[in-house]
Every structure is written in C-alpha cells, then in structure tokens.
C-alpha cells in the first residue's frame, strides 16, 4: 500500500506501524504508485490548508481510485482532509469524499487535545475487530470532523464535545487518533486495515 507524502509530519512512524502490521509500504508522491497500490493511506500531522495545497497534483487520481473502490485510511489530519471543508486558518476545501465539515474544538477545553483518551464504539466495523469499547488511543488535534450523515460514525470520543474518532463509509476508513502511537490497540487497528485490504476479514 502507499502512504501519501504530502509534506506532513509523522510519516516514518505510520510507515513503520503499517509494516509491523504486515503491510508492504511505499512512501510516495507519484501518481503511478497510487494507481498500482492495493490501498492508500493519508497520514497527518500539520495544517489542513497546507496539506491540501501540496496534495493538489495527486487529487484527481486519488479521488478516482477511491471512488472506484480502492481502500483508503485517513489518520488525524488525513481523516479531516476526507471532508468537504475545514475552517482551520480560514475556510478551505477538502477532498469531499465524505460530506461534512471540520471545526475547532470548544474553547472551554485545552487545545490542542493531546494525549490518551477512550473511544466509545457505536457500531460494528471490521476496522475495530477485537478492539474493546472504552479502549485508550492517542490524540493530537485541535479540530474535529462533523459528518452530515451520522451513519458513517463508528466510534466517538469526549473532549469538551463528543466528536467522531472513527469514521467508515464503504472503502473509506479514518481515525482522528494516531493508531501508530496507540500501542497494541493501534497496532490491532492497523492489522485490521491490512486484513481488510487483503480481503481476509
């Protein structure tokens, strides 16, 4: 599978995490690699607007591949970019693979939200196979997604507000937290994604 290198942080740790989960990983900025990959991963530590701008040369092929059924995993900023728009640093359009927008966490809590927090599982999904309700995962973010269709929300987390922490819609999978920083729980989620791509679950 290919991890898209669009100028954000945390590329090494997600690449290592996926390899540990059993994937063959290519870190890339090339259209050819996206076309040839079994799956696409959008990592993310950084600003929405900068990331979208750097991804622009790949946007058309990436959208077509996902719309044709190729699995994609968005992580943190990678989840947010899947949405129609974000208000981080002014309004900016995302990939619009999922309808909805990205807004700032409420001012009554310390922002960014950094550290371990729990997920509340709302519905079954193969991405969370053998992951327990209430499991702890690791977050680093100031904004969160608000999908128009609540059916895509698989798990939520509370931090000033209850926000979606796992979103799945067909072949689109995303976590607001960092599975590559979330110990055994995170590794299980990455293994599940690899298994989904391979068709074994």
Buried (B, 14 or more C-beta within 10 A) or exposed (E): BBBBBBBBBBBEBBBEBBEEBEBEBBBBBBBEBBEEBBBBBBBBBBBBBBBBEBBEEBEEBBEEBBEEEBBBBBBBBBBBBBBBBBEBEEEBEBBEBBEBBBBEBEEEEEBEBEEEBBBBBBEEBEBBBEBEEEBBBBBBBEBBBBBEEEEBBBBBBEBBBEBBBBBBBEBBBBBBBBBBBBBEBBBBBBBBBBBBBEEEE
